[in-house]
Structure formats: C-alpha cells, structure tokens
Amino acid sequence: MATETPLTVKLIRDVVIPMPDGIRLAGNLYLPDEPGRYPGLLSFTPYLKDGFGGQSHAPVHRHFAGRGYAVMQVDFRGTGSSEGVNPHPFDVQEREDGHQIVEWMAVQPWCSGAVGIWGTSYGGITSLSIASTRPPHLRAIVPIHATVDNYEWLHRTHGCRGLLLGDVDWGTRMAVSNLLPPVRQDEEGRWTRLWAQRLDANKPWFLDWHGDPPDPDFWLRRRIPYERIEVPTFGICGWYDAYTAPTFTVFEAVRAPKRVLIGPWKHVLPDLSPMSPIGGVHEMDRWWDRWLKGIENGVEAEPPVTIFVMGDDEWRHETDWPIARTERKKLHLQDRRGLSGAPTSAAGADRYEYDARVGTGAIGYNGHRLDLPIPIDQAADDHLSLAYTGEPLASDLEITGAPIAHLTVSATTDELTLVAKLCVVAPDGSSRMISQGNANPARTGAHAAKRPLTGEERRTVEVPMHPTSTVVRTGERLRLCLAGADFPELWPTPRRYTMAIHRGGIDDSWVDVPTVPAWAEPLPVPALQPARADLRAPDATGNVDLHVVHHQLGTRVAGFETRRTLRQFVDEATILTSDHHAEVTTDAEQPWTTNLRADSRFELIRPVGAVTARVQSLLTPFAIRATAEIDVDGQPFFRRRWSKTIDEWMTESRWVARRRSD
C-alpha cells in the first residue's frame, strides 16, 4: 500500500557502485529508516550530488523516500565523488553506466527488485537513454524537460547554432564544474586521486558542439534510440521549454503505458514553477505507486494527455497527440504584409536586410531564464522582421499543436538562419509570441550535410515551430514574423545579406496553424493537486541573478549580459560558491564581430584544501579560446589552455578578411 504518513528517512553518503570496467561510481542513498525492501528510484546527473544539483533535489528525494522508496542520486563518472573521466557530454557510456546502476540497485538488500528512473533536464535525458538499453529490473521512468537528441534540440537546432544556453550559460559553468574535486573530502584522501585523474582528461564540453566533432558519427551516437523504450513512461514538460516537441515525440513512439503532462512552465519542476504551479510530484507518486508497487490506483485508465490551455487558463484531458480533431489552417503571406486564408492572387516577394540584433525582445521566452517573466510585447522585434498580420478574428480561436511555416526563400549568401515567430497582436498594437522555430535553408537538420544556397536560387524550407496551446481572442490578430536572426538565442551568421520571401503562384509561402474545436462531449476535468511548498530547497545565501540587454546608442550594436552567483553550505566546515558572468555582443553592420566572453568561478571554501577553479572563454563565429586556473589554499595548482578553429564559417572568415582589406 502507499505510505500515507511519511517515514523517517536516513541519508547514506558515498555509496560505492562498481562498474564492469573497474570504475566505481558514488551515490547518495535516501532510505526509509525502517527495515524492509523498497522499490528503487534513480536520479543520474553530472550536477554534483553533494553540490548545487544535490541540494536542489534533496527535498524531492526525501519525499519519495518518506513514501517508501529507496532513492539514489549518483554522480556521473568523472564528476563529483565518482571515479573515471568525462571528457564529452551525452556519451554512450552514461547510458551503459546507468544500466549497470539499475541492475546493481535491484539486488541490494534494501531494494524490492523494481527500479524507476526520473530527473529534470540532464536527469530526464538519462532517464530516456538508460531506458533505451532495457535494464531487466527497470519498471517505469519519468523524464522531465528532456530530449532524445541534444545536438538537434539545443546545440544545432534544425541546423542553426545555439548560443544562449549552451554557450552563454551552461557550457562555461559545466567546464568549471567538471574540473572540481569531490565536494566532500574523505579521511583516506581518495578525493585527491579522483581529482588528479579528471584534471588530466576532462575538457570543456563546448569544444564538442562547435566545429567538426572528433569523428563523423560523434553526435549520431549520442542520439537516444527512444523507439526501444518499453517501460511505462510519464513525460512532463512546459510550453515554454525547449524540449516540448521531443517530449511529444517520445510519447507518440513508446509502446507501453504512457502519459504526458504539459503546463505553462519553463525548465523547472511543476511544483516549483513561478507560473501556474501544480502538484507535479503528486502525479509522479501515483505513477511510481502503480508501476513499482503494483497499487491499482487507476492511473493507466485516465486520458493519457493532460495540457494547460493558455488564454482560457484551464487544464484539459485529451485522448491522443496530435489531437485527432485538429483542423490545420493555412494562412498565406499576402502583399502589403497581410496574412490570409486565401493565397495571394499575384506572385511577388518581400525583401529583407539581415539584422543580427533581432531577438533581444524574446529573451524572457527562453526556458532557462526562470526568473524572467514572459514578455508582454514583441513589437520591437516585429519591427525588425518581416511581419505579416491577419485581420481581427471574428471569434475565439484555439491553437493547440505545432505550427509549421512553409517558406520559399532566396538570399545573397550561402547559409543563413531563418527564424519564424507566430504572434498575437492585441487591439492596442502590442504583440505577444505564442510559438517560434528556426531552420537553416542550407541544412535539413543538425546532422545533415551543408547544401549551400547559390545566387538567387529559390529554396522551399519548412520551419517547425514549438508546440503550444493557447486561445486567441475575438478582435486579436495573428502575425507571422520572419527574420534572419534570434539573438542571443542563436549565433548570428557572420555575413550581411539580403533575403527574399516569395509568395503566390508556385513559390507560395504560408504558415500551417493547428486549430482545435471544443470537445463535443468534454472529458472530465483533470483532478490535479496543489503544488507542494515543502519541495523547495532552502535558498542558498547571496544568490544574484542579473539579465541586461545593451543597445549602444548611435550604432546598430546590441548585447546581452548575465550574471548568477550562488552560495551553499555543504557541511559545517565547507561552503561551495559559484559566480558566473557572461556578455555577448553583436553588430548589425559587422555581424562577423559577434563575440562571447564568459567567466565562471567555483570555490570550495574550507580550512584545508580550499579550491578556487575558474574558466574564462572567448567564443567568436570562427574560433574558441578557453583557459582554466585552479588554486589550492591560495597557491597555483593547475593551469591549462584550449583553442579550436571553427571551420564551418571559415569561408565567411576569408570573406571578412577581404572586406577589411578593401
């Protein structure tokens, strides 16, 4: 039976888990403080079980353990307290290690033999990747904000180079984190041996997703074969997260009991979202109880799709995804920048001068800017784009699904970033974005070879946009905005160019909008529970979050600056701090000068063996430089430099050199 009164929980640190190759991983075990055999729950990430990642998830681990589960949070090999090295992200070794951890947990005296996996972000990704290896004792998974191909959905989205998350933030911070020693010292000095090994081998992960990878199949091997997943799968994501589409992709593919829950959230656990939080962990409890404890709670009999409809601001069940009653509406680009259900009568084209600054108004939509509100007006970005606006709606219209822009493009460059944003224009003229997407007309996807545009060649391009569910009100208008940049979400392409969007005749362009009528016989309203306030980790002291957009007056230069500081008490003798600062700048007149400067610093403050680790990096469209400095007890201990030329745009670099010599 499910545990109604929470059990007392004990924490056992640094449980050693042997791998077949002799490497020993380390995990923290949250266990009911009563004799028994409990179903196991695994969370497997590189985010330091004793550091910031462990602290943020500790209340959830304790919650699950208090309900009668044996919960483990395990450090990746080469990170935290685990042995080995970790020079590359999303490596196949991660899923193989995870497979072994599941099977090891299943035979421990405290485990019933049934194991589940869950996690947010990287932890959700490992949930999917481990499940694809089919561990015999794995019974269910809950991936939250997860993808099956991070190259396609983050670093090289549909062939476009990502910037904001991978480079401005996460990549540099992980470069430092992966060089840290175990956060907690052990009396035997094991931590010094582990640290020496990883310092010799670990390198900044961001070197892998820029330029040529180490081998042609490097990123293909990191794609998760999600079609192999055969255990009950409960996907949770947010409409404002980058991984909503992959969440639905997994839902459609899994041939096992499955469920998906999508709310108006960013990259955060539903209970902790500042926007419309709900009891997401309660829904996970029901999933675990059914598939790990065998409790007949009826979860598999409920409609499998639960979504939040924005605008109406209500939850709704659906029986399928894509929703079967969807009606796809074609809205065609018109002359005079109109948008209509009927194709234009005469062929034509609208020309657009590339502006690398477009996108600064949309930073708040980024799923990882948790503290930034959703922007209420996109008019400034709309003004710098080709904006096609429809007539005021005569009645309310629900858009639920993934819009797709079908565009015929030509340009005076061999490669560009094509960005499409579907917006709603209010009667007062303000514009809010409800979906966006991007594509590279020279590539069909992240893993595809380049097929450069030539001259004034016209090329048909599909731009997939993020799934959404929103109601557009009577009197509001739909607007499709098209541009060649989304800064700082994506790297601006370095060459100035003119782009043409063609419309009418055989070169017609339109946006395909999924509209959904109301149920003839509505399903029951989802019975969701309120968010649990006790799942929020104690705030680390001294936290600072800074996000600033810079516009240099009298120029066409724009920049984005971010800073985040954290301070956490590890134990009575140890404090862990993090200070990350980055600034990226672009110039619409000289987009080849776009550059990112990032500085990330971690400190382990303790009486003996105090560590300061710092990575500074400079990224441009054509090259990367990074330096690492580590001091121990105030004395220099480790220094290393890395550099890499990015061949992808070297033709542009030579073009820039010619321009400078003219």
C-alpha positions in Angstrom: 0.0 0.0 0.0 1.0 3.6 -0.5 2.6 5.2 2.6 0.2 7.9 4.0 2.3 9.0 7.0 5.9 9.9 5.8 8.5 7.5 7.1 11.6 8.7 8.8 14.4 9.0 6.2 18.1 8.4 6.6 20.9 9.6 4.2 23.8 7.3 3.5 26.5 9.2 1.6 29.0 8.0 -0.9 27.6 4.5 -1.5 30.1 2.9 -3.9 28.7 1.2 -7.1 31.1 -0.9 -9.1 31.1 -0.8 -12.9 32.2 -3.8 -15.0 35.4 -1.9 -16.2 36.5 -1.4 -12.6 35.4 2.2 -12.2 33.5 2.9 -9.0 30.7 5.4 -9.0 29.4 7.1 -5.9 25.8 7.9 -4.9 23.8 9.3 -2.0 21.1 6.9 -0.8 17.9 8.2 0.8 16.4 5.3 2.6 13.4 4.8 4.9 14.8 4.3 8.4 12.9 1.1 8.9 13.9 -2.5 7.9 12.4 -3.6 4.6 12.9 -3.9 0.9 11.7 -0.9 -1.1 11.3 0.0 -4.8 14.4 1.9 -6.0 14.4 5.3 -7.7 17.4 6.6 -9.5 18.5 10.1 -10.5 21.7 10.2 -12.5 23.3 13.5 -13.5 26.6 15.4 -13.7 25.3 18.1 -11.3 27.1 17.1 -8.1 25.1 15.1 -5.6 26.8 17.0 -2.8 26.7 20.4 -4.6 24.0 22.6 -6.1 22.3 19.9 -8.0 22.1 17.6 -5.0 20.8 20.4 -2.8 18.0 21.4 -5.2 16.7 17.9 -5.5 17.2 16.7 -1.9 13.6 17.6 -0.7 12.2 15.6 -3.6 14.4 12.6 -2.8 13.4 12.8 0.8 9.7 13.0 -0.2 10.0 9.8 -2.3 11.9 8.0 0.4 9.4 9.1 3.0 6.7 7.3 0.9 8.6 4.0 1.0 11.2 4.2 -1.8 14.9 3.7 -1.8 16.2 6.8 -3.7 19.7 7.2 -5.1 21.3 10.2 -6.6 24.5 9.2 -8.4 27.4 11.3 -9.8 28.4 10.6 -13.4 31.8 9.0 -13.8 34.4 11.7 -13.8 32.3 14.1 -11.8 31.7 14.7 -8.1 32.7 11.7 -6.0 32.7 9.1 -8.9 35.9 7.8 -10.4 36.8 7.9 -14.1 36.8 10.8 -16.6 34.1 12.6 -18.5 35.5 14.5 -21.5 32.4 14.5 -23.6 28.7 15.3 -23.0 25.8 12.8 -23.6 28.2 10.0 -24.1 27.0 6.4 -24.7 29.0 5.5 -21.5 26.4 7.4 -19.5 23.5 5.0 -20.5 25.7 2.0 -20.1 26.7 3.1 -16.5 23.0 3.8 -15.8 22.0 0.3 -16.9 24.5 -1.2 -14.5 23.3 1.1 -11.6 19.7 0.0 -12.1 20.7 -3.7 -12.0 23.0 -3.1 -9.0 20.2 -1.4 -7.1 17.8 -4.2 -7.8 19.8 -6.8 -6.0 20.6 -4.8 -2.9 19.1 -6.0 0.4 17.2 -2.7 0.7 15.6 -3.0 -2.8 12.4 -4.9 -3.8 13.9 -5.5 -7.2 11.7 -2.9 -9.0 13.5 0.3 -10.1 12.4 3.6 -11.7 14.4 6.5 -13.1 13.5 10.2 -13.0 15.2 13.5 -13.5 14.9 17.0 -14.8 16.8 18.2 -17.8 20.0 16.1 -18.0 18.5 13.7 -15.5 15.4 13.4 -17.7 17.7 12.7 -20.7 19.5 9.9 -18.8 16.0 8.5 -17.9 15.4 8.1 -21.6 18.8 6.9 -22.5 19.1 4.3 -19.8 15.5 3.1 -20.6 16.6 2.5 -24.2 19.1 -0.1 -23.0 16.2 -2.1 -21.4 17.6 -3.0 -18.0 15.6 -6.1 -16.9 14.7 -4.6 -13.5 13.6 -1.2 -14.8 9.8 -0.8 -14.3 9.0 2.9 -15.2 10.5 6.3 -15.9 9.5 10.0 -15.5 11.7 12.2 -17.8 11.1 15.9 -17.1 12.1 18.6 -19.6 14.1 16.0 -21.6 15.2 15.5 -25.2 16.4 12.5 -27.2 18.9 14.5 -29.2 20.6 17.5 -27.6 22.5 18.3 -30.7 19.3 18.7 -32.7 17.3 20.5 -29.9 20.0 22.7 -28.3 23.4 23.0 -29.9 22.4 22.8 -33.5 18.7 23.4 -33.6 17.5 22.3 -37.1 20.9 23.2 -38.4 21.3 26.6 -36.6 24.0 27.2 -34.0 22.6 27.6 -30.5 24.1 30.3 -28.3 22.2 31.4 -25.2 22.0 28.2 -23.1 24.9 26.1 -24.5 27.5 28.9 -24.6 26.4 31.9 -22.6 25.4 29.9 -19.6 25.5 26.1 -19.3 28.7 25.2 -21.3 31.0 27.5 -19.4 29.6 26.6 -16.0 30.0 22.9 -16.7 33.6 23.4 -17.9 34.4 24.5 -14.3 32.1 22.1 -12.5 33.7 19.1 -14.3 37.2 20.2 -13.1 36.2 20.3 -9.4 37.3 17.7 -6.9 34.7 15.8 -4.9 32.8 18.3 -2.9 33.2 16.4 0.3 36.7 15.3 1.5 37.2 11.8 2.8 39.7 10.9 5.5 41.6 8.4 3.4 42.4 11.0 0.7 40.6 9.3 -2.1 39.3 12.6 -3.3 42.8 13.7 -4.3 43.3 10.6 -6.5 40.0 11.1 -8.2 40.7 14.8 -8.9 44.1 14.2 -10.4 42.6 11.7 -12.9 39.9 14.0 -14.1 42.2 17.1 -14.4 44.3 15.1 -16.8 41.4 14.1 -19.1 38.3 16.4 -18.7 38.0 19.3 -21.1 35.3 21.9 -21.8 32.3 20.2 -23.3 31.6 23.2 -25.5 34.5 22.3 -27.7 32.4 19.3 -29.0 29.4 21.2 -30.3 31.3 23.8 -32.3 33.1 23.0 -35.5 33.9 19.5 -36.6 33.3 16.8 -33.9 36.0 14.2 -33.1 34.6 11.8 -35.7 31.7 11.9 -38.2 29.3 9.8 -36.1 30.1 11.6 -32.8 26.7 13.2 -32.4 24.7 10.5 -34.1 25.9 8.0 -31.5 24.6 10.3 -28.8 21.0 10.2 -30.2 18.8 8.1 -27.9 17.1 5.2 -29.7 13.8 6.1 -27.9 11.8 3.7 -30.0 13.4 0.9 -27.9 11.8 2.1 -24.7 9.3 -0.4 -23.5 8.5 0.6 -19.9 5.7 2.9 -18.6 6.8 6.4 -19.5 5.4 9.6 -18.0 6.8 12.7 -19.7 6.5 16.2 -18.1 7.4 19.4 -19.8 6.4 23.1 -20.2 5.1 25.0 -23.2 8.0 27.5 -22.7 10.7 24.8 -22.6 13.0 24.0 -25.5 12.1 20.2 -25.2 8.3 20.2 -25.6 8.5 18.7 -29.1 10.8 15.9 -28.1 8.5 15.1 -25.1 5.6 14.6 -27.5 7.9 12.6 -29.9 8.7 10.1 -27.1 5.0 10.0 -26.1 4.0 9.1 -29.6 6.7 6.4 -30.0 6.5 4.5 -26.7 4.6 1.2 -26.9 3.9 0.9 -23.2 1.5 2.6 -20.8 2.3 6.3 -21.2 1.3 9.7 -20.1 2.3 13.3 -20.9 1.7 16.4 -18.7 2.4 19.9 -20.3 1.9 23.2 -18.4 2.7 26.9 -18.8 6.2 26.3 -17.4 9.8 26.9 -18.2 12.6 24.5 -17.3 11.5 23.6 -13.8 9.7 21.1 -11.7 5.9 21.9 -11.9 5.7 22.3 -8.1 8.4 25.0 -8.2 7.3 27.0 -11.2 6.6 30.7 -10.6 3.8 30.3 -13.3 0.8 28.2 -12.5 2.5 25.6 -10.3 0.7 22.3 -9.6 1.4 19.1 -7.7 3.7 17.5 -10.3 5.4 15.3 -7.7 1.9 14.1 -6.6 1.4 12.9 -10.2 4.8 11.2 -10.1 3.8 9.5 -6.8 0.8 7.9 -8.5 3.0 6.8 -11.4 5.5 5.1 -9.1 2.9 3.5 -6.9 1.2 1.9 -9.9 4.2 0.6 -11.7 6.8 0.0 -8.9 4.5 -1.1 -6.1 1.7 -2.5 -8.1 -1.0 -0.4 -6.5 -4.2 -0.4 -8.6 -4.8 3.4 -8.5 -6.4 3.7 -12.0 -3.7 5.9 -13.4 -3.4 3.8 -16.6 -7.2 4.2 -17.2 -7.1 8.0 -17.3 -6.8 10.0 -20.5 -3.0 10.0 -21.3 -2.6 13.6 -22.4 -3.1 16.5 -19.9 -2.4 20.0 -21.1 -2.9 23.6 -19.9 -4.7 25.8 -22.4 -3.3 29.3 -22.1 -5.7 32.1 -22.6 -8.5 30.1 -21.1 -6.0 29.2 -18.3 -7.5 25.8 -17.6 -6.4 22.2 -17.6 -7.8 19.7 -20.0 -7.5 16.0 -20.8 -7.1 14.7 -24.3 -7.1 11.1 -25.6 -4.3 11.5 -28.1 -1.5 13.6 -29.5 -1.6 15.1 -32.1 -5.2 15.8 -31.2 -7.3 13.8 -33.7 -9.9 16.6 -34.2 -7.3 19.2 -35.2 -8.1 21.3 -38.2 -5.0 22.6 -40.0 -5.5 26.2 -41.3 -3.2 27.6 -44.0 -2.6 31.3 -43.6 -0.9 32.6 -46.7 1.5 35.5 -46.9 0.0 38.5 -48.8 1.3 41.6 -50.4 1.3 44.7 -48.1 2.4 42.2 -45.4 -1.0 40.6 -44.9 -1.9 37.1 -43.7 -5.0 35.4 -45.0 -6.6 32.0 -45.5 -6.6 32.5 -49.3 -3.5 32.5 -51.5 -2.5 35.9 -52.9 -3.6 36.4 -56.5 -0.3 37.7 -57.8 3.2 36.3 -57.2 5.7 38.5 -55.5 8.5 38.7 -53.0 9.3 40.7 -49.9 13.0 41.6 -49.4 14.6 41.8 -46.0 18.0 43.2 -45.0 19.6 40.9 -42.4 19.8 42.4 -38.9 21.7 40.4 -36.4 20.1 42.2 -33.4 16.6 40.6 -33.8 15.6 38.5 -30.8 16.6 40.6 -27.8 12.9 41.2 -27.0 12.3 37.4 -26.7 14.9 36.5 -24.1 12.2 36.0 -21.5 10.8 33.2 -23.5 14.0 31.1 -23.0 13.1 28.2 -20.8 16.1 28.6 -18.6 15.5 32.2 -17.7 13.3 31.1 -14.8 13.3 34.5 -13.1 12.3 36.5 -16.2 8.6 36.9 -16.9 7.2 36.2 -20.3 7.4 39.4 -22.4 4.1 41.1 -23.0 5.2 43.0 -26.1 7.3 41.8 -29.1 6.7 44.9 -31.1 10.4 46.0 -31.3 11.4 42.6 -32.7 8.4 42.6 -35.0 9.6 45.9 -36.4 13.0 44.5 -37.3 11.4 41.5 -39.0 9.1 40.8 -42.0 5.8 40.9 -40.2 2.7 39.5 -41.8 -0.5 40.4 -40.0 -4.0 39.0 -40.4 -7.4 40.6 -39.9 -9.1 40.8 -36.4 -10.6 37.5 -35.5 -14.4 37.3 -35.6 -14.5 34.7 -32.9 -12.1 33.0 -30.4 -9.6 30.5 -31.9 -7.8 27.8 -30.1 -4.3 26.9 -31.4 -3.1 23.6 -30.0 -0.2 21.8 -31.6 2.9 22.7 -33.6 2.6 25.4 -36.2 4.8 24.9 -39.3 6.0 27.8 -41.6 6.3 26.7 -45.3 8.5 29.3 -47.0 10.1 29.9 -50.3 13.4 31.7 -49.8 16.3 33.1 -51.8 19.3 35.0 -50.5 22.6 36.6 -51.4 24.5 34.3 -49.1 25.2 30.6 -49.0 23.9 30.0 -45.4 21.5 31.8 -43.1 19.4 31.3 -40.0 15.7 31.5 -40.8 13.5 32.3 -37.8 9.7 32.2 -37.6 7.6 33.5 -34.8 3.8 33.3 -34.5 2.5 36.2 -32.5 -0.9 37.5 -31.4 -1.5 41.3 -31.8 -3.8 42.8 -29.3 -6.2 45.7 -30.3 -3.7 48.1 -28.6 -1.0 47.0 -31.0 1.1 45.0 -28.5 2.4 41.7 -29.8 3.0 38.5 -27.8 4.7 35.4 -29.1 2.9 32.1 -28.8 5.3 29.9 -30.8 8.6 30.1 -32.5 11.0 28.0 -34.6 14.1 28.2 -36.8 15.7 26.4 -39.7 18.8 26.6 -41.9 17.9 26.6 -45.6 21.4 25.2 -46.3 20.8 22.2 -44.0 17.8 19.9 -43.4 18.8 19.3 -39.8 21.6 19.2 -37.2 23.1 16.0 -38.6 22.7 16.9 -42.3 25.5 17.9 -44.6 25.5 21.5 -45.9 23.9 22.2 -49.2 24.8 25.9 -49.8 22.3 28.3 -51.3 23.6 29.6 -54.7 22.9 33.1 -56.1 19.2 33.8 -56.3 18.2 30.2 -56.1 14.7 29.7 -54.6 14.5 27.1 -51.9 11.5 25.7 -50.1 12.0 25.5 -46.4 9.9 24.1 -43.6 10.4 25.8 -40.2 9.0 23.7 -37.4 7.7 25.7 -34.5 7.3 24.8 -30.8 4.1 23.1 -29.8 1.7 25.4 -27.9 -1.9 25.5 -26.6 -3.4 29.0 -26.5 -6.7 30.7 -27.2 -6.6 33.8 -29.4 -9.5 36.1 -28.5 -12.1 37.8 -30.7 -10.6 41.1 -32.1 -7.0 39.9 -31.8 -4.9 39.3 -34.9 -2.4 36.6 -35.8 1.0 37.7 -37.0 3.9 35.7 -38.6 7.3 37.3 -38.1 10.2 36.2 -40.3 13.9 37.2 -39.7 17.4 36.0 -40.2 18.4 36.1 -36.5 17.2 35.3 -33.0 19.9 36.9 -30.9 21.1 35.8 -28.3 19.2 32.6 -28.6 21.2 31.7 -31.7 24.6 32.7 -33.1 24.2 35.3 -35.8 25.5 34.3 -39.2 28.6 36.4 -39.9 27.9 37.8 -43.4 25.4 40.6 -44.2 22.9 39.6 -46.9 19.6 40.3 -48.4 16.9 37.7 -48.1 13.7 37.4 -50.1 10.5 35.6 -49.0 8.4 34.7 -52.0 4.6 34.4 -52.1 1.9 33.5 -54.6 2.0 31.1 -57.5 4.3 28.1 -57.4 6.5 29.8 -54.8 3.8 30.5 -52.3 4.6 30.8 -48.6 2.3 30.1 -45.7 2.1 29.1 -42.1 0.2 25.9 -41.2 -1.7 26.6 -37.9 -3.2 23.7 -35.9 -6.6 24.8 -34.6 -8.7 22.6 -32.3 -12.5 22.9 -31.8 -14.0 22.1 -28.4 -14.9 18.5 -27.5 -18.4 17.6 -28.4 -18.5 15.7 -25.2 -15.8 17.1 -22.9 -13.7 14.7 -20.8 -13.6 15.1 -17.0 -11.6 18.0 -15.8 -8.1 16.8 -14.5 -8.0 16.4 -10.8 -4.6 17.9 -10.2 -3.3 18.7 -6.7 -1.8 22.0 -5.5 2.0 22.4 -5.6 3.9 21.2 -2.5 5.8 24.1 -0.9 8.0 21.7 1.1 9.8 20.5 -2.1 11.7 23.8 -2.4 15.3 23.6 -1.3 16.4 26.1 1.3 17.6 29.1 -0.6 21.4 29.3 -0.9 22.6 32.6 0.6 23.8 35.5 -1.6 22.0 34.5 -4.8 22.1 37.1 -7.5 20.5 36.8 -11.0 21.2 39.6 -13.5 20.0 39.8 -17.1 20.6 43.0 -19.0 20.1 43.9 -22.7 22.5 46.6 -24.0 21.8 48.9 -27.0 24.7 51.2 -27.9 23.1 54.5 -28.9 24.0 55.8 -32.3 25.1 52.4 -33.5 23.5 49.1 -34.5 25.3 47.2 -31.7 23.3 45.1 -29.2 24.5 42.9 -26.3 23.2 40.6 -23.6 24.8 40.3 -20.2 24.0 37.8 -17.5 25.4 37.1 -14.0 24.5 34.5 -11.5 26.0 33.9 -8.1 25.2 31.1 -5.6 26.5 30.2 -2.1 25.7 26.9 -0.5 26.7 25.3 2.9 27.9 21.8 2.1 28.6 20.9 5.8 29.7 22.6 8.9 33.2 23.1 7.5 32.6 23.6 3.8 31.0 26.3 1.7 30.5 26.0 -2.1 30.1 29.2 -4.2 29.6 29.8 -7.8 29.9 33.1 -9.7 29.1 33.1 -13.5 29.3 36.2 -15.7 28.9 36.4 -19.4 28.4 39.0 -22.1 27.7 38.5 -25.8 27.7 41.4 -28.3 26.7 41.6 -32.0 26.8 44.4 -34.6 24.3 44.5 -37.4 26.8 46.4 -39.5 29.6 43.8 -38.9 28.0 40.6 -37.7 31.3 38.7 -38.1 32.5 40.6 -35.0 29.9 38.8 -32.7 31.7 37.6 -29.6 31.0 36.0 -26.3 33.2 36.5 -23.2 32.3 34.2 -20.3 33.9 33.9 -16.8 32.8 31.2 -14.5 34.3 30.6 -11.0 33.6 28.0 -8.3 35.1 28.0 -4.8 35.2 25.3 -2.2 35.9 27.2 1.0 37.2 25.0 3.8 40.0 25.1 6.4 42.4 22.8 4.4 42.3 22.0 0.8 40.3 25.1 -0.2 39.9 25.2 -4.0 39.2 28.0 -6.4 38.5 26.9 -10.0 38.0 29.4 -12.9 37.3 29.0 -16.6 37.4 32.1 -18.9 36.4 31.7 -22.5 36.2 33.7 -25.7 33.9 32.5 -28.5 33.6 34.0 -31.9 31.9 32.7 -35.1 35.3 31.4 -36.1 37.2 30.3 -33.0 37.2 29.3 -29.4 39.7 30.0 -26.7 39.5 28.9 -23.1 41.7 29.0 -20.0 41.4 27.1 -16.7 43.0 28.2 -13.5 42.8 26.2 -10.2 44.4 27.3 -6.9 44.5 25.2 -3.8 44.9 27.0 -0.5 45.7 30.2 -2.4 48.6 28.7 -4.4 48.6 27.9 -8.1 47.8 24.2 -8.7 46.6 23.7 -12.3 46.7 25.7 -15.5 45.5 24.7 -18.9 44.5 26.3 -22.2 42.3 25.1 -25.1 41.7 26.5 -28.5 39.7 25.4 -31.6 39.2 26.8 -35.0 35.6 26.5 -36.3 35.9 25.5 -39.9 32.2 25.8 -40.6 32.3 29.5 -41.3 35.9 29.8 -42.4 34.8 30.7 -45.9 33.0 33.6 -44.2 36.2 34.5 -42.3 38.2 34.7 -45.6 35.4 36.9 -47.0 35.6 39.1 -43.9 39.4 39.4 -44.4 38.8 40.5 -48.0 36.3 43.1 -46.8 38.7 44.5 -44.3 41.4 44.8 -47.0 39.1 46.7 -49.4 
